[in-house]
């Protein structure tokens, strides 16, 4: 089965990397993110664009845009000019990242949420152009909860305390982040939106389903949330994927910003072995029935039928990211 990984960060510009993609028959959607304090164009934009141009059978790319500084006029016009050029250069979508809502502030010191009016012209432009907005807004619910070794996100927040918001009243909470995202969906009904990481509602597929029922312009990807699905009731997850069979996209969110041609052979080999194992684990969980080890737990596979596997792993990405 051909696979489209609809959410990844993978500068696979080495023959060994391309050989792995050929072996697995995978095409990657490399996703830019306008990281705070980083020149995302130097870090990822140039390489993602070049890979999609040079290896279109294996790579596509999603652009992003710079955050507003609120000091200069004409912000939206500058963003739209940049997006126009990126789409002309082959970008199939645009992403916004969690720094909107969690880091970015206006001149008065207030957090800028994703439904702030400054972004409205950009969203309308994307809707008019028929381009999808990939939204990573907010964080897993665990971000605002006490550290729990049983939670799938314990490892991340224990190692990245700057993103752990438990006990902090100075940052908008999970509900506020999700509500701001929902207002964008409501205010821009023509805008096609994919919610990264199960739409930051990873803790309960029923919550995701409520948004999918409410907003026909909304879908989600599974990137970096395999354990969140696996730790829920298998019958419930299977029913969710079946009911919303056109609205769930597969992604891994493998993060490898260093160009693989610049890696040592040892480091590149380690990365590619981990990537191969990741894809095999995902296929085994979604498509198989035997137990799969996920974060040291043995989880029965969902055993999805072939038709659902095709949608999840390929055709939904083609539908939600036209041109991929």
Backbone bond lengths (Angstrom), bond angles and torsions (degrees), N, CA, C in turn:
res aa  C-N    CA-C-N  psi(-1)  N-CA   C-N-CA  omega(-1)  CA-C   N-CA-C  phi
1 X - - - 1.470 - - 1.523 110.12 -
2 X 1.321 116.03 128.36 1.458 119.98 174.74 1.527 109.92 -70.73
3 X 1.313 116.69 139.14 1.455 122.85 -176.42 1.526 109.48 -118.42
4 X 1.335 116.06 140.54 1.458 121.19 166.16 1.515 107.04 -114.97
5 X 1.317 115.64 116.47 1.460 121.67 174.49 1.521 106.16 -86.50
6 X 1.328 116.45 104.51 1.461 121.56 -169.09 1.517 114.07 -88.79
7 X 1.334 116.75 15.09 1.469 119.25 176.61 1.519 108.50 -165.13
8 X 1.331 116.20 102.55 1.461 120.93 -177.22 1.524 108.49 -156.92
9 X 1.335 115.84 163.62 1.465 122.93 176.75 1.528 105.51 -134.70
10 X 1.333 117.91 95.70 1.462 120.77 -162.85 1.526 108.90 -150.66
11 X 1.335 116.22 100.93 1.464 120.61 -178.70 1.527 107.42 -89.16
12 X 1.316 115.10 78.22 1.460 122.32 -172.65 1.516 112.67 -86.78
13 X 1.331 116.86 59.73 1.462 121.66 -175.67 1.524 112.36 -96.77
14 X 1.309 117.25 42.74 1.464 122.28 177.76 1.526 107.79 -134.89
15 X 1.334 117.74 146.32 1.476 119.35 179.74 1.521 114.11 -53.97
16 X 1.337 117.52 -35.32 1.467 119.34 178.82 1.528 111.23 -65.12
17 X 1.320 116.58 -37.45 1.463 121.27 178.90 1.519 110.51 -66.25
18 X 1.315 115.86 -44.86 1.462 119.95 179.14 1.531 110.71 -65.22
19 X 1.313 116.58 -35.94 1.469 119.80 178.39 1.522 110.74 -63.14
20 X 1.345 117.08 -38.44 1.461 119.64 178.04 1.525 110.94 -64.71
21 X 1.329 117.04 -43.25 1.457 119.87 179.78 1.521 111.15 -64.43
22 X 1.336 116.48 -36.26 1.463 120.00 175.80 1.527 110.36 -66.18
23 X 1.316 116.21 -43.46 1.468 120.85 -179.57 1.526 111.35 -59.42
24 X 1.338 116.35 -44.35 1.456 121.23 -177.10 1.524 112.45 -87.17
25 X 1.330 117.04 -11.16 1.468 123.75 -174.13 1.530 110.28 55.07
26 X 1.336 115.37 59.20 1.457 122.90 -177.80 1.517 109.87 -117.92
27 X 1.329 115.05 138.20 1.465 121.82 167.75 1.520 107.52 -112.62
28 X 1.333 116.44 138.98 1.454 121.81 -173.87 1.522 111.27 -109.62
29 X 1.328 116.21 137.67 1.453 122.09 167.27 1.528 106.79 -100.07
30 X 1.324 116.26 99.57 1.457 121.28 177.68 1.520 109.37 -75.76
31 X 1.329 115.62 129.20 1.457 121.76 -170.12 1.523 110.69 -112.46
32 X 1.319 116.47 119.42 1.454 121.39 172.80 1.527 109.88 -75.94
33 X 1.320 115.62 149.80 1.462 121.92 174.03 1.519 107.76 -139.15
34 X 1.333 116.26 127.91 1.463 121.10 -179.77 1.527 108.69 -78.44
35 X 1.317 115.48 78.20 1.454 122.15 -175.43 1.523 110.22 -66.25
36 X 1.310 116.49 137.77 1.447 120.54 178.40 1.515 111.26 -65.60
37 X 1.333 116.91 132.08 1.452 121.09 177.91 1.511 114.49 75.61
38 X 1.313 118.08 7.83 1.466 121.16 179.58 1.520 109.36 -128.44
39 X 1.322 115.65 145.34 1.452 120.76 175.63 1.530 107.51 -84.04
40 X 1.314 115.10 90.82 1.457 119.43 -173.76 1.526 112.19 -65.14
41 X 1.311 117.01 -24.33 1.464 118.31 178.59 1.526 110.90 -68.90
42 X 1.319 117.68 -38.05 1.461 119.98 176.45 1.519 111.06 -74.78
43 X 1.316 117.18 -34.68 1.457 121.41 -174.49 1.516 112.48 -73.00
44 X 1.342 117.87 -35.98 1.464 119.10 -171.77 1.523 114.49 -144.11
45 X 1.333 117.94 -36.55 1.462 121.78 -171.19 1.514 112.39 -55.84
46 X 1.324 117.11 -49.58 1.468 121.01 -176.07 1.526 111.17 -61.66
47 X 1.330 116.58 -46.10 1.465 120.01 -176.81 1.517 112.01 -70.27
48 X 1.333 117.63 -39.89 1.461 119.78 179.38 1.527 110.72 -62.80
49 X 1.324 115.36 -44.37 1.467 120.07 179.87 1.526 110.43 -62.32
50 X 1.331 116.82 -43.96 1.460 120.63 -178.55 1.528 111.48 -64.97
51 X 1.329 117.92 -42.80 1.461 120.57 179.83 1.524 111.75 -61.47
52 X 1.345 116.39 -42.50 1.463 119.50 -179.62 1.527 111.27 -65.35
53 X 1.308 116.12 -31.87 1.459 120.12 179.03 1.524 111.08 -75.01
54 X 1.338 116.44 -39.64 1.457 120.44 -173.70 1.532 112.59 -85.52
55 X 1.359 116.96 -30.36 1.469 121.40 -176.90 1.535 109.55 -132.51
56 X 1.330 118.06 64.43 1.464 120.04 -173.63 1.527 113.93 -64.25
57 X 1.315 118.42 -19.31 1.459 119.82 178.37 1.520 111.66 -75.09
58 X 1.345 117.61 -18.11 1.461 121.36 -175.20 1.520 114.44 -119.40
59 X 1.326 117.69 -14.99 1.455 119.55 -175.49 1.525 111.56 -137.49
60 X 1.319 115.52 138.06 1.462 123.61 165.01 1.523 105.87 -129.60
61 X 1.353 116.99 172.39 1.467 116.81 -178.09 1.515 111.73 -145.52
62 X 1.323 113.29 152.99 1.465 124.31 -179.89 1.520 107.47 -121.02
63 X 1.322 116.88 127.32 1.458 121.29 -177.87 1.531 111.23 -88.89
64 X 1.322 116.07 -174.61 1.460 123.32 177.24 1.526 107.27 -146.88
65 X 1.322 117.85 -168.87 1.465 119.91 174.81 1.520 109.75 -148.65
66 X 1.323 115.49 154.61 1.457 121.40 -178.37 1.524 110.87 -66.40
67 X 1.315 115.77 150.75 1.456 121.55 177.83 1.528 110.38 -76.38
68 X 1.325 117.72 152.71 1.463 120.15 177.43 1.524 110.86 -72.82
69 X 1.344 115.95 146.07 1.459 119.76 172.94 1.529 111.93 -104.51
70 X 1.331 116.95 -6.56 1.463 124.65 175.67 1.532 112.74 63.62
71 X 1.324 117.74 9.28 1.459 120.21 -179.60 1.521 112.21 -104.07
72 X 1.319 117.03 -19.38 1.454 121.10 -177.13 1.521 110.52 -120.57
73 X 1.324 114.74 142.24 1.461 120.28 177.58 1.527 109.79 -76.31
74 X 1.317 116.26 161.98 1.460 121.27 173.91 1.511 114.74 81.14
75 X 1.341 117.34 22.39 1.467 119.95 -177.59 1.525 111.51 -59.04
76 X 1.316 117.63 -51.59 1.471 120.36 -175.89 1.516 110.78 -60.99
77 X 1.332 117.44 -39.98 1.467 120.00 179.81 1.527 111.22 -62.07
78 X 1.329 116.97 -40.44 1.463 119.98 178.69 1.524 110.90 -64.94
79 X 1.334 115.91 -42.54 1.459 119.42 178.77 1.525 111.01 -62.07
80 X 1.318 116.33 -44.05 1.459 119.42 -177.21 1.521 111.57 -65.81
81 X 1.315 117.36 -36.32 1.469 119.38 176.21 1.526 110.59 -63.75
82 X 1.336 116.11 -41.86 1.454 119.31 178.17 1.520 112.51 -64.96
83 X 1.315 116.65 -41.61 1.462 120.19 178.87 1.524 111.02 -65.56
84 X 1.312 116.23 -40.43 1.466 119.50 179.27 1.524 110.32 -58.53
85 X 1.331 116.62 -42.53 1.457 120.17 179.30 1.531 110.89 -68.08
86 X 1.328 116.35 -41.64 1.467 119.30 -179.53 1.524 111.59 -64.38
87 X 1.322 117.09 -39.82 1.464 119.04 177.94 1.528 110.73 -68.10
88 X 1.321 116.53 -35.06 1.463 119.40 175.17 1.518 110.95 -65.31
89 X 1.350 116.25 -28.28 1.459 121.58 178.79 1.527 112.50 -89.21
90 X 1.321 116.69 8.77 1.449 119.45 170.72 1.510 117.69 106.37
91 X 1.334 118.80 -2.11 1.459 119.29 177.54 1.526 109.74 -60.25
92 X 1.336 116.69 139.57 1.461 119.98 -177.40 1.523 112.00 -103.79
93 X 1.340 118.00 -7.67 1.460 121.09 -177.15 1.522 108.57 -163.83
94 X 1.334 115.08 178.40 1.455 122.34 179.33 1.528 108.15 -135.71
95 X 1.340 116.35 142.74 1.457 120.64 -178.77 1.522 111.56 -116.80
96 X 1.345 115.09 145.65 1.465 121.99 164.62 1.517 107.51 -117.81
97 X 1.344 115.44 148.58 1.468 121.77 -170.80 1.514 111.00 -116.07
98 X 1.332 114.99 170.63 1.454 122.38 -173.53 1.526 113.87 -68.16
99 X 1.359 118.08 -10.43 1.465 117.93 175.98 1.521 111.21 -65.38
100 X 1.344 116.89 -22.28 1.460 120.44 169.02 1.527 106.78 -79.31
101 X 1.316 116.00 114.60 1.455 121.30 -176.40 1.519 113.56 105.18
102 X 1.354 116.81 -21.84 1.459 119.23 -175.75 1.527 113.56 -125.84
103 X 1.336 118.37 -16.83 1.467 121.58 178.57 1.524 112.59 -130.88
104 X 1.319 116.63 -47.05 1.462 121.80 -173.73 1.525 111.45 -64.72
105 X 1.352 115.50 132.49 1.466 120.82 178.43 1.520 110.16 -128.23
106 X 1.322 115.67 154.19 1.458 120.83 175.98 1.535 109.24 -86.23
107 X 1.340 118.05 175.50 1.471 119.62 -177.46 1.519 114.21 -59.57
108 X 1.342 117.62 -22.50 1.462 120.63 178.56 1.525 112.40 -85.22
109 X 1.321 116.59 -1.37 1.457 120.28 179.23 1.505 114.88 89.10
110 X 1.332 117.59 9.47 1.462 121.61 179.07 1.531 110.23 -87.97
111 X 1.328 116.11 142.94 1.456 119.21 175.73 1.527 109.99 -64.84
112 X 1.321 115.20 136.46 1.460 121.37 177.88 1.519 107.76 -91.94
113 X 1.324 115.96 118.28 1.450 121.39 -179.15 1.524 109.95 -92.21
114 X 1.309 116.42 167.42 1.460 120.92 -173.72 1.526 112.40 -68.27
115 X 1.332 118.65 -19.57 1.466 120.53 178.33 1.526 112.26 -92.85
116 X 1.338 117.81 13.47 1.463 121.36 177.70 1.536 109.27 -61.61
117 X 1.332 118.49 141.04 1.473 120.79 -177.96 1.518 114.61 -57.71
118 X 1.334 118.26 -22.22 1.461 119.60 -178.00 1.523 111.55 -61.82
119 X 1.334 117.35 -25.79 1.462 120.43 -177.84 1.530 113.34 -92.22
120 X 1.321 118.12 -11.97 1.470 120.98 -173.60 1.522 113.12 -57.23
121 X 1.356 120.27 -44.64 1.475 118.62 179.39 1.524 112.49 -62.57
122 X 1.326 117.05 -31.00 1.466 120.64 178.95 1.516 109.93 -69.11
123 X 1.322 116.38 -43.44 1.462 119.88 -179.63 1.523 111.29 -65.89
124 X 1.317 116.83 -38.48 1.460 119.75 178.27 1.523 111.00 -66.75
125 X 1.320 116.24 -37.94 1.469 120.07 177.19 1.528 110.18 -61.88
126 X 1.327 117.14 -45.82 1.459 120.51 179.39 1.524 111.25 -61.64
127 X 1.330 116.21 -40.83 1.461 119.88 178.49 1.524 110.86 -62.78
128 X 1.326 116.35 -43.86 1.467 120.32 -179.46 1.520 111.61 -64.93
129 X 1.328 116.22 -35.25 1.461 120.15 -179.69 1.526 112.29 -82.24
130 X 1.337 117.27 -7.62 1.456 120.25 -177.78 1.514 113.09 70.92
131 X 1.339 116.70 28.42 1.453 121.80 179.46 1.525 110.14 -99.72
132 X 1.301 116.15 142.57 1.459 122.18 -177.67 1.525 110.58 -84.31
133 X 1.328 115.08 142.59 1.458 122.12 173.44 1.520 108.12 -103.04
134 X 1.324 116.33 117.44 1.464 121.90 173.81 1.527 106.91 -90.01
135 X 1.329 116.47 120.27 1.462 121.35 -172.73 1.525 111.05 -115.12
136 X 1.330 115.76 114.60 1.461 120.48 166.63 1.522 105.75 -105.78
137 X 1.305 115.29 92.20 1.463 122.50 -178.23 1.519 107.94 -116.87
138 X 1.337 115.40 131.60 1.451 119.55 -176.79 1.508 111.16 75.70
139 X 1.303 115.14 -168.70 1.450 123.95 -176.72 1.526 108.20 -138.30
140 X 1.332 117.90 173.30 1.464 118.63 172.62 1.525 110.70 -56.87
141 X 1.312 116.12 153.33 1.463 120.42 179.18 1.525 111.24 -55.01
142 X 1.332 117.08 -30.17 1.464 121.49 -179.86 1.515 112.82 -60.55
143 X 1.322 117.02 -20.92 1.464 121.11 178.14 1.519 111.36 -58.17
144 X 1.326 117.03 -32.15 1.462 122.04 -176.04 1.527 111.83 -105.03
145 X 1.309 117.16 9.97 1.461 121.11 -179.11 1.527 110.28 -113.86
146 X 1.340 118.31 162.46 1.464 119.81 176.08 1.524 110.54 -60.14
147 X 1.329 116.17 148.99 1.460 119.99 176.10 1.527 110.00 -58.69
148 X 1.333 114.81 134.80 1.462 121.06 -176.82 1.519 107.58 -139.44
149 X 1.307 117.69 117.65 1.459 121.11 -176.13 1.527 111.67 -62.71
150 X 1.322 118.22 -19.56 1.462 121.14 178.94 1.524 112.73 -83.62
151 X 1.323 117.27 -11.45 1.462 120.78 -178.02 1.522 110.31 -82.26
152 X 1.346 118.69 140.33 1.467 120.20 179.87 1.522 114.09 -57.55
153 X 1.336 117.78 -21.06 1.463 120.55 -174.29 1.522 113.47 -102.32
154 X 1.320 116.38 10.24 1.466 119.68 179.70 1.537 111.59 -58.26
155 X 1.321 116.07 -45.23 1.456 119.68 -177.27 1.513 112.30 -59.51
156 X 1.331 116.11 -44.35 1.475 119.57 -177.50 1.522 111.09 -65.81
157 X 1.329 117.49 -49.76 1.468 119.29 -174.11 1.523 112.46 -75.10
158 X 1.322 117.31 -26.53 1.456 118.54 175.64 1.530 110.94 -71.01
159 X 1.337 116.90 -26.48 1.452 121.38 -179.68 1.526 113.15 -99.08
160 X 1.325 117.22 -13.53 1.470 121.53 -179.97 1.525 109.21 -129.73
161 X 1.318 117.46 67.19 1.472 120.38 -174.79 1.523 113.53 -62.47
162 X 1.335 117.52 -19.39 1.465 119.22 179.14 1.525 111.87 -64.55
163 X 1.337 116.66 -21.21 1.461 120.51 178.79 1.529 112.56 -102.36
164 X 1.329 117.85 1.49 1.462 120.02 179.69 1.523 108.78 -92.42
165 X 1.330 117.30 116.03 1.455 122.18 -169.44 1.525 113.84 -102.41
166 X 1.315 117.25 7.74 1.463 118.72 -179.85 1.534 110.52 -59.12
167 X 1.327 115.54 131.79 1.453 121.14 178.49 1.510 115.22 81.35
168 X 1.330 117.27 -0.76 1.464 120.48 -179.91 1.525 109.92 -98.67
169 X 1.308 115.81 122.69 1.464 121.21 178.43 1.523 111.78 -97.75
170 X 1.330 117.20 -1.27 1.463 120.93 -175.70 1.525 112.51 -92.10
171 X 1.335 117.99 -0.55 1.458 122.26 -178.97 1.529 108.33 -123.86
172 X 1.337 118.04 136.84 1.467 119.34 177.82 1.526 111.26 -54.20
173 X 1.314 116.34 141.62 1.452 121.45 -176.97 1.515 113.48 -80.70
174 X 1.320 114.86 179.79 1.461 120.75 -178.56 1.519 111.51 -59.01
175 X 1.322 117.85 -45.76 1.467 120.90 -177.79 1.522 111.03 -61.66
176 X 1.332 117.24 -38.26 1.460 120.83 179.71 1.526 111.18 -66.98
177 X 1.316 116.80 -38.96 1.467 120.31 178.70 1.529 110.68 -63.94
178 X 1.326 116.15 -47.27 1.460 120.50 -178.61 1.525 110.69 -65.96
179 X 1.329 117.30 -39.92 1.466 120.59 179.94 1.525 111.19 -63.38
180 X 1.350 117.29 -39.04 1.464 120.09 178.34 1.525 110.23 -64.98
181 X 1.325 116.73 -41.62 1.465 120.23 176.18 1.525 111.18 -61.82
182 X 1.332 116.45 -42.91 1.459 120.00 179.81 1.524 111.51 -62.97
183 X 1.321 116.71 -34.58 1.471 118.88 178.76 1.526 110.95 -67.20
184 X 1.314 117.69 -34.07 1.467 119.83 174.93 1.519 109.90 -63.29
185 X 1.319 117.50 -44.47 1.461 120.75 178.36 1.525 111.41 -59.66
186 X 1.320 115.78 -39.92 1.459 120.22 -179.08 1.521 111.88 -73.79
187 X 1.333 117.01 -39.91 1.457 120.78 -175.65 1.525 113.26 -79.02
188 X 1.332 116.67 -17.85 1.467 120.83 -179.02 1.532 109.20 -129.42
189 X 1.328 116.91 69.47 1.472 119.73 -172.90 1.530 113.96 -66.37
190 X 1.327 117.35 -18.05 1.471 119.55 177.65 1.524 111.91 -85.84
191 X 1.318 117.03 -9.89 1.459 121.34 -177.63 1.524 110.15 -82.09
192 X 1.305 116.19 122.85 1.466 121.75 178.17 1.530 108.00 -83.81
193 X 1.337 116.72 121.90 1.469 122.01 -173.82 1.527 109.41 -124.94
194 X 1.326 115.65 133.90 1.458 122.06 169.11 1.526 107.34 -111.10
195 X 1.318 116.37 122.40 1.457 121.42 177.73 1.517 109.95 -84.07
196 X 1.333 115.75 111.19 1.466 120.01 179.04 1.519 110.31 -62.74
197 X 1.330 115.25 150.95 1.460 121.59 173.29 1.535 111.93 56.70
198 X 1.351 114.86 48.15 1.468 121.50 -179.28 1.527 111.52 58.87
199 X 1.337 115.86 31.29 1.457 120.45 174.71 1.516 113.85 64.60
200 X 1.340 117.32 25.58 1.479 122.78 -176.87 1.529 111.72 57.66
201 X 1.320 116.18 25.41 1.472 122.31 174.34 1.523 109.64 -122.42
202 X 1.304 114.26 34.55 1.461 122.54 -172.48 1.517 114.06 -62.73
203 X 1.325 117.29 -18.76 1.463 121.29 -172.50 1.521 113.03 -76.09
204 X 1.361 117.71 -14.98 1.464 119.11 -177.09 1.521 108.60 -160.09
205 X 1.320 116.82 114.20 1.461 119.55 -179.46 1.522 112.05 -62.67
206 X 1.334 117.53 -21.93 1.463 119.39 177.54 1.522 111.10 -67.08
207 X 1.334 117.32 -34.94 1.467 120.66 176.42 1.523 110.76 -66.63
208 X 1.325 116.57 -39.97 1.469 119.31 175.98 1.521 109.45 -61.71
209 X 1.323 116.64 -45.25 1.454 121.06 -178.71 1.518 112.56 -58.93
210 X 1.319 117.10 -36.83 1.467 119.73 178.85 1.523 110.88 -62.09
211 X 1.332 117.18 -38.90 1.479 119.56 177.38 1.519 110.87 -71.09
212 X 1.307 117.67 -39.37 1.461 119.64 179.24 1.524 110.76 -64.57
213 X 1.340 117.05 -35.01 1.459 120.12 175.86 1.526 111.28 -66.51
214 X 1.316 115.75 -37.72 1.467 121.70 -173.78 1.522 112.16 -80.10
215 X 1.339 116.97 -33.57 1.460 120.44 -172.17 1.526 109.93 -125.24
216 X 1.325 117.52 101.20 1.467 119.88 -179.38 1.521 113.64 -68.53
217 X 1.343 117.37 -12.92 1.465 121.43 178.65 1.526 112.41 -90.30
218 X 1.336 117.71 13.12 1.461 122.36 -172.63 1.521 111.17 -118.62
219 X 1.336 115.09 137.54 1.465 122.75 170.82 1.522 106.90 -137.82
220 X 1.316 117.50 173.57 1.465 121.23 179.03 1.521 109.36 -134.87
221 X 1.342 115.01 156.04 1.459 118.75 169.94 1.524 109.55 -113.31
222 X 1.320 114.91 161.10 1.464 121.39 -174.66 1.517 112.63 -93.51
223 X 1.317 118.32 6.28 1.460 122.02 -170.30 1.525 112.37 -54.34
224 X 1.329 114.70 129.86 1.466 123.79 176.70 1.526 113.27 58.75
225 X 1.311 117.56 22.61 1.468 120.52 -178.70 1.519 112.61 -129.99
226 X 1.323 117.09 25.04 1.457 120.08 178.54 1.521 111.24 -59.11
227 X 1.323 117.44 -45.59 1.466 120.09 -177.78 1.521 111.57 -65.44
228 X 1.334 117.39 -35.63 1.469 119.90 178.82 1.519 110.67 -60.65
229 X 1.330 116.81 -40.68 1.461 119.99 176.42 1.531 110.19 -69.95
230 X 1.326 115.88 -45.31 1.461 119.77 -173.76 1.521 112.61 -64.81
231 X 1.332 117.89 -29.24 1.460 120.86 -177.73 1.521 112.85 -84.82
232 X 1.344 117.32 -2.30 1.462 121.22 174.07 1.529 109.24 -93.27
233 X 1.303 115.38 169.33 1.457 120.67 179.26 1.530 110.09 -58.80
234 X 1.332 116.37 125.64 1.451 120.60 -175.05 1.518 113.41 -61.43
235 X 1.327 117.89 -40.08 1.461 120.41 179.35 1.526 110.75 -63.58
236 X 1.333 116.06 -38.64 1.456 120.12 179.84 1.527 111.24 -66.67
237 X 1.333 116.48 -41.62 1.464 120.03 179.07 1.524 110.13 -66.79
238 X 1.323 116.74 -42.00 1.470 120.72 178.69 1.525 110.60 -61.44
239 X 1.316 116.84 -42.30 1.465 120.96 178.44 1.525 110.61 -64.78
240 X 1.318 116.76 -40.71 1.468 121.16 178.88 1.523 111.25 -60.08
241 X 1.319 116.58 -49.14 1.468 119.42 -178.77 1.525 110.58 -65.26
242 X 1.324 117.24 -36.21 1.457 119.61 177.96 1.521 112.70 -68.25
243 X 1.333 116.77 -43.00 1.465 120.51 -178.17 1.517 111.26 -66.92
244 X 1.324 116.96 -38.82 1.467 121.54 -177.39 1.524 109.28 -110.82
245 X 1.308 115.57 48.93 1.461 121.01 -170.36 1.519 113.29 -65.07
246 X 1.347 117.40 -20.57 1.466 121.18 179.34 1.522 112.53 -97.69
247 X 1.339 118.20 4.74 1.463 120.22 -168.30 1.534 113.54 -125.53
248 X 1.318 117.37 7.91 1.469 121.46 -179.93 1.523 108.33 -122.15
249 X 1.343 117.03 124.73 1.448 123.86 -176.70 1.526 109.61 -113.18
250 X 1.301 116.21 142.99 1.459 121.32 177.57 1.524 110.93 -81.60
251 X 1.325 115.80 138.93 1.461 121.73 171.89 1.510 109.18 -158.35
252 X 1.327 117.01 155.68 1.458 120.91 -179.74 1.521 112.77 -106.48
253 X 1.333 117.89 -33.57 1.465 123.26 -172.04 1.528 111.49 61.65
254 X 1.319 117.20 34.31 1.456 119.83 168.66 1.525 107.63 -60.57
255 X 1.326 117.05 129.95 1.463 121.65 -177.11 1.523 108.72 -113.35
256 X 1.332 116.61 112.55 1.465 122.52 178.92 1.526 107.15 -145.95
257 X 1.327 115.56 83.03 1.459 120.24 -174.33 1.531 112.70 -75.34
258 X 1.328 118.07 -23.01 1.456 118.94 -179.92 1.523 110.04 -73.38
259 X 1.332 118.04 128.92 1.467 119.15 175.91 1.521 110.34 -56.02
260 X 1.309 116.28 131.24 1.459 119.52 -173.26 1.517 113.03 -70.43
261 X 1.331 117.17 -20.50 1.457 120.21 174.15 1.526 111.78 -69.04
262 X 1.341 116.69 -18.15 1.463 121.13 179.45 1.533 112.27 -96.54
263 X 1.301 117.85 -5.29 1.462 120.86 -179.94 1.521 111.09 -78.90
264 X 1.318 115.47 157.59 1.459 118.72 168.23 1.524 108.77 -68.95
265 X 1.314 115.76 157.91 1.467 119.30 179.42 1.525 110.59 -59.49
266 X 1.332 116.58 -36.41 1.462 119.96 -179.44 1.524 111.12 -66.73
267 X 1.340 116.60 -47.12 1.463 119.64 -178.76 1.528 110.98 -65.77
268 X 1.312 116.57 -39.99 1.461 119.74 179.16 1.522 110.23 -64.65
269 X 1.319 116.76 -42.07 1.458 119.81 178.47 1.514 112.20 -62.49
270 X 1.326 116.94 -40.01 1.469 120.58 177.90 1.519 110.71 -62.93
271 X 1.339 116.94 -44.53 1.457 120.91 179.13 1.524 111.61 -61.90
272 X 1.320 116.85 -45.75 1.460 119.72 -175.59 1.528 111.72 -70.58
273 X 1.325 117.46 -34.34 1.467 118.93 175.39 1.528 110.65 -65.12
274 X 1.326 116.54 -41.65 1.463 119.72 178.43 1.526 110.85 -64.58
275 X 1.330 117.08 -39.22 1.465 120.53 178.80 1.529 110.28 -63.98
276 X 1.322 116.66 -44.42 1.474 119.67 178.91 1.532 110.72 -59.92
277 X 1.319 116.56 -45.06 1.463 120.65 178.80 1.523 111.51 -62.48
278 X 1.325 116.28 -38.13 1.466 120.90 179.27 1.529 110.15 -60.94
279 X 1.327 116.81 -49.37 1.467 119.58 -179.14 1.532 111.11 -63.90
280 X 1.325 117.12 -42.00 1.468 119.18 179.13 1.535 110.82 -63.08
281 X 1.330 117.26 -39.91 1.469 120.95 179.68 1.527 110.44 -64.67
282 X 1.319 116.68 -43.98 1.467 120.02 -179.55 1.528 111.02 -63.12
283 X 1.317 116.28 -45.51 1.467 119.56 179.37 1.519 111.03 -63.18
284 X 1.330 116.50 -38.59 1.461 119.84 -179.96 1.521 111.33 -66.92
285 X 1.337 117.36 -38.84 1.469 119.97 -179.60 1.521 110.84 -69.73
286 X 1.299 117.31 -50.28 1.467 119.14 -175.66 1.531 112.24 -73.89
287 X 1.317 117.48 -38.26 1.451 119.55 -171.73 1.516 115.98 -102.93
288 X 1.333 117.47 -21.78 1.457 120.25 -177.31 1.521 112.54 -96.71
289 X 1.304 115.33 179.40 1.468 120.63 177.93 1.533 111.93 -121.68
290 X 1.314 117.83 -15.35 1.460 121.21 179.54 1.533 110.18 -71.21
291 X 1.320 117.99 156.19 1.464 120.19 177.49 1.531 112.06 -60.26
292 X 1.318 115.54 141.31 1.462 123.34 179.33 1.524 107.58 -122.75
293 X 1.324 117.21 134.55 1.464 119.73 178.42 1.518 110.22 -81.62
294 X 1.330 115.48 118.14 1.464 122.17 179.35 1.517 107.42 -131.76
295 X 1.323 116.36 114.54 1.463 122.65 -176.77 1.527 111.34 49.04
296 X 1.319 114.02 50.36 1.471 122.31 173.71 1.524 113.42 68.89
297 X 1.312 117.30 15.61 1.464 120.55 173.74 1.524 108.86 -117.20
298 X 1.303 116.09 148.42 1.457 122.05 175.43 1.531 108.03 -94.82
299 X 1.328 115.88 113.06 1.465 121.85 -174.24 1.519 109.36 -116.74
300 X 1.338 118.72 126.14 1.467 119.19 176.00 1.521 111.64 -62.09
301 X 1.325 116.60 139.58 1.453 120.85 176.23 1.518 111.79 -66.91
302 X 1.334 115.53 156.40 1.467 120.64 -177.95 1.522 112.39 -77.82
303 X 1.319 117.41 -25.70 1.458 119.99 179.92 1.518 113.18 62.86
304 X 1.335 117.00 42.13 1.465 119.69 179.91 1.525 110.48 -63.60
305 X 1.324 117.79 141.83 1.464 120.05 178.06 1.528 111.23 -67.46
306 X 1.305 115.15 163.17 1.463 121.39 -174.40 1.528 112.04 -55.75
307 X 1.328 117.50 -40.80 1.463 120.40 -177.81 1.529 111.23 -61.73
308 X 1.330 117.02 -42.58 1.463 119.80 178.56 1.522 111.24 -69.61
309 X 1.319 117.50 -36.83 1.456 120.16 177.50 1.525 110.99 -62.79
310 X 1.317 117.58 -40.35 1.466 121.33 177.98 1.530 110.93 -61.59
311 X 1.320 116.56 -42.55 1.459 119.60 179.75 1.522 111.01 -66.93
312 X 1.325 115.81 -49.07 1.451 120.57 -176.52 1.520 111.52 -62.51
313 X 1.304 116.96 -43.59 1.457 121.21 -171.49 1.525 114.40 -94.10
314 X 1.331 118.69 -7.70 1.466 116.95 -177.84 1.523 113.57 -148.70
315 X 1.334 117.63 -63.08 1.461 118.25 -165.08 1.526 113.33 -72.72
316 X 1.340 118.53 -26.39 1.462 118.27 176.36 1.515 111.48 -66.70
317 X 1.325 117.10 -36.20 1.467 120.22 175.91 1.523 110.27 -63.48
318 X 1.319 116.56 -39.88 1.469 119.60 178.68 1.527 111.32 -65.09
319 X 1.330 116.98 -35.30 1.459 120.40 -178.69 1.524 112.27 -75.46
320 X 1.334 117.57 -39.78 1.463 121.08 -175.40 1.512 113.00 -88.31
321 X 1.335 116.64 -17.39 1.479 121.40 175.49 1.523 108.57 -125.32
322 X 1.332 117.60 73.51 1.462 119.60 -179.76 1.529 111.14 -53.86
323 X 1.314 114.68 136.05 1.465 120.04 -179.23 1.497 114.07 93.01
324 X 1.338 117.44 -3.80 1.455 119.16 -177.68 1.531 110.59 -66.95
